[in-house]
Amino acid sequence: MALIKKHVKQDIEELPKFSTLEEAIAYFESSDNHDNKDYAIEEIAKFDGAGEYLVSCINREDIDKSFLTKIAAAISNMDPESAPIESIMELLKLDNAYVRNLGISILRDFGDAIKYYIVKFLIGDDRDLRIFAINVLGDVDFAESRDMLIELLEDEEDINVAMTAVDYMGEIGEEEDIELLESLKARFNNEFYVEFAVDGAIKMIKG
């Protein structure tokens, strides 16, 4: 008995083209299809101003975690000059470790392009931003991180900022930095924590 071949007609959905960022975002938000949402992420990233929206998506609880790496990759592929660097840095302040790690990964991909922002925070008057910039240096680990921390410690008068930098110097400092670290004991005289932190950092440097 001959087999009868049946031709099954498949309806292939034609993916839409978007003329505005708002259209692409609306498609992403309304679609329930995983592949379509992936496509929308790629299309969103092509528009000017898309970075802020994509970064906001990374910290949204209503967006499935499976899309976050795709979103992070789309942000990483943006031109650093148009990417929302400061918004990405804000991700590192969050409690969610997975989101923080995505933020670190994106910043590492941008490399030298974010140094301007770190220096901007390090030399600013806002103590919390200086501490935040030090933490970014520690997380992203630039080749120049040590030099930037040394420059900060040479003049820093805020004990909280200085001790945050000292903690990282314990990890990346070198023996020639010990003299500078020791000088902090005199700068912050009679502060027990300073002696404790400096001695701990020096011990780590010496191995």
Secondary structure in CASP SS format (residue, H / E / C, confidence):
PFRMAT SS
TARGET T0000
AUTHOR 0000-0000-0000
METHOD secondary structure of the structure
MODEL  1
M C 1.00
A C 1.00
L C 1.00
I C 1.00
K C 1.00
K C 1.00
H C 1.00
V C 1.00
K C 1.00
Q C 1.00
D C 1.00
I C 1.00
E C 1.00
E C 1.00
L C 1.00
P C 1.00
K C 1.00
F C 1.00
S C 1.00
T C 1.00
L H 1.00
E H 1.00
E H 1.00
A H 1.00
I H 1.00
A H 1.00
Y H 1.00
F H 1.00
E H 1.00
S H 1.00
S C 1.00
D C 1.00
N C 1.00
H H 1.00
D H 1.00
N H 1.00
K H 1.00
D H 1.00
Y H 1.00
A H 1.00
I H 1.00
E H 1.00
E H 1.00
I H 1.00
A C 1.00
K C 1.00
F C 1.00
D C 1.00
G C 1.00
A H 1.00
G H 1.00
E H 1.00
Y H 1.00
L H 1.00
V H 1.00
S H 1.00
C H 1.00
I H 1.00
N C 1.00
R C 1.00
E C 1.00
D C 1.00
I C 1.00
D C 1.00
K H 1.00
S H 1.00
F H 1.00
L H 1.00
T H 1.00
K H 1.00
I H 1.00
A H 1.00
A H 1.00
A H 1.00
I H 1.00
S H 1.00
N C 1.00
M C 1.00
D C 1.00
P C 1.00
E C 1.00
S C 1.00
A C 1.00
P C 1.00
I H 1.00
E H 1.00
S H 1.00
I H 1.00
M H 1.00
E H 1.00
L H 1.00
L H 1.00
K H 1.00
L C 1.00
D C 1.00
N C 1.00
A H 1.00
Y H 1.00
V H 1.00
R H 1.00
N H 1.00
L H 1.00
G H 1.00
I H 1.00
S H 1.00
I H 1.00
L H 1.00
R H 1.00
D H 1.00
F H 1.00
G H 1.00
D H 1.00
A H 1.00
I H 1.00
K H 1.00
Y H 1.00
Y H 1.00
I H 1.00
V H 1.00
K H 1.00
F H 1.00
L H 1.00
I C 1.00
G C 1.00
D C 1.00
D C 1.00
R H 1.00
D H 1.00
L H 1.00
R H 1.00
I H 1.00
F H 1.00
A H 1.00
I H 1.00
N H 1.00
V H 1.00
L H 1.00
G H 1.00
D H 1.00
V H 1.00
D C 1.00
F C 1.00
A C 1.00
E C 1.00
S H 1.00
R H 1.00
D H 1.00
M H 1.00
L H 1.00
I H 1.00
E H 1.00
L H 1.00
L H 1.00
E H 1.00
D H 1.00
E C 1.00
E C 1.00
D C 1.00
I H 1.00
N H 1.00
V H 1.00
A H 1.00
M H 1.00
T H 1.00
A H 1.00
V H 1.00
D H 1.00
Y H 1.00
M H 1.00
G H 1.00
E H 1.00
I H 1.00
G C 1.00
E C 1.00
E H 1.00
E H 1.00
D H 1.00
I H 1.00
E H 1.00
L H 1.00
L H 1.00
E H 1.00
S H 1.00
L H 1.00
K H 1.00
A H 1.00
R H 1.00
F C 1.00
N C 1.00
N C 1.00
E C 1.00
F H 1.00
Y H 1.00
V H 1.00
E H 1.00
F H 1.00
A H 1.00
V H 1.00
D H 1.00
G H 1.00
A H 1.00
I H 1.00
K H 1.00
M H 1.00
I H 1.00
K H 1.00
G C 1.00
END
